[in-house]
Amino acid sequence: MANIKSAKKRIQVINKKTATNRRIKGHLKDVLKNFDNALAEGSVDKAEETFRLAEKELMQAAAKGTISKNAASRKTSRLAGRLNNLKAAK
């Protein structure tokens, strides 16, 4: 346990940020699972809707610093590619 006041404060800040990041990442996982399920069903409309939501959530997570901007863009690009493959198959 820290004895210095500033170190104690840093521990509190880190715990708060860790909780926020975990919550955001958990929500991202849910959104991405919904997109995967929509792709598995083969529903283009539902997949497009969940893709828009997933893209929004990824960019918000990047804006908050939970994930990097490059990681968000990379994941969005991969999701878009999978969506385009579904559209091409239909």
C-alpha positions in Angstrom: 0.0 0.0 0.0 1.2 3.5 -0.9 2.1 5.9 1.9 2.5 9.1 -0.1 -0.6 11.1 -0.7 -0.1 11.5 -4.5 0.6 7.8 -4.9 -2.7 7.0 -3.0 -4.5 9.3 -5.4 -2.9 7.7 -8.4 -4.1 4.3 -7.2 -7.7 5.7 -7.0 -7.5 7.2 -10.4 -6.1 4.1 -12.0 -8.8 2.0 -10.4 -11.5 4.3 -11.7 -10.0 4.3 -15.2 -9.6 0.5 -15.2 -13.3 0.1 -14.3 -14.3 2.5 -17.1 -12.1 0.8 -19.7 -13.5 -2.7 -18.6 -17.0 -1.4 -19.0 -16.4 0.0 -22.4 -14.5 -3.0 -23.6 -17.3 -5.3 -22.4 -19.9 -3.2 -24.2 -17.7 -3.4 -27.4 -17.6 -7.2 -27.1 -21.4 -7.3 -26.9 -21.8 -5.1 -29.9 -19.3 -7.1 -31.9 -21.1 -10.3 -30.9 -24.4 -8.9 -32.1 -22.7 -8.1 -35.5 -21.4 -11.7 -35.7 -24.8 -13.1 -34.9 -26.4 -10.9 -37.6 -23.8 -12.2 -40.1 -24.4 -15.8 -39.1 -28.2 -15.3 -39.7 -27.4 -13.9 -43.1 -29.7 -10.9 -42.6 -28.2 -8.0 -44.6 -30.5 -5.4 -43.1 -29.7 -6.4 -39.5 -26.0 -6.7 -40.3 -25.9 -3.2 -41.7 -27.7 -1.8 -38.6 -25.4 -3.6 -36.2 -22.4 -2.6 -38.3 -23.3 1.1 -37.9 -23.7 0.7 -34.2 -20.4 -1.2 -34.0 -18.6 1.4 -35.9 -20.0 4.1 -33.7 -19.0 2.3 -30.5 -15.5 1.6 -31.8 -14.9 5.2 -32.6 -16.3 6.3 -29.3 -13.9 3.9 -27.5 -11.0 5.3 -29.5 -12.0 8.9 -28.7 -12.0 8.0 -25.0 -8.6 6.4 -25.3 -9.8 2.9 -24.4 -8.5 1.5 -27.7 -6.2 3.2 -30.1 -7.6 5.0 -33.2 -5.7 2.6 -35.5 -7.2 -0.5 -33.7 -10.7 1.0 -34.1 -10.1 1.7 -37.7 -8.7 -1.7 -38.3 -11.6 -3.5 -36.6 -14.1 -1.3 -38.5 -12.4 -2.1 -41.8 -12.5 -5.8 -41.1 -16.2 -5.7 -40.1 -16.9 -3.7 -43.3 -15.2 -6.4 -45.4 -17.2 -9.1 -43.8 -20.4 -7.2 -44.4 -19.5 -6.6 -48.1 -18.8 -10.4 -48.5 -22.3 -11.1 -47.1 -23.8 -8.6 -49.6 -21.8 -10.1 -52.5 -23.1 -13.5 -51.5 -26.7 -12.4 -51.6 
